[in-house]
Amino acid sequence: MSESKSVPNYLVQAILCTVFCCLPFGIVAIVYAAQVNGKVAAGDIAGAEAASKNAKMWCWVAFGCGMAVLLVYAVLFGIGFVAAMHNAHPGG
């Protein structure tokens, strides 16, 4: 076996998404990312590529969910701020 193929494992991205974005989907990304190197070492390049693809997809899902929650929080914060400013100056 002289061919050595590098398959990205996305483990760092999965950990960052787990910590900063969305815990449940980030954990799924970590599970898939952790499988990549073992499959490459076993010679299962197709399996490693599939695990890599799944890890990448779940990283994006976790990131997207984290950004959606952040957006909702920002909108609600803005609405609360406007309401507080309106109540601070009644009658205008």
Protein Blocks (a to p, Z undefined) as FASTA:
>chain_A
ZZccdddeklmmmmmmmmmmmmmlmmmmmmmmmmmmmmmmnopamlmmmmmmmmmmmmmm
mmmmmmmmmmmmmmmmmmmmmmmmmmmmghZZ
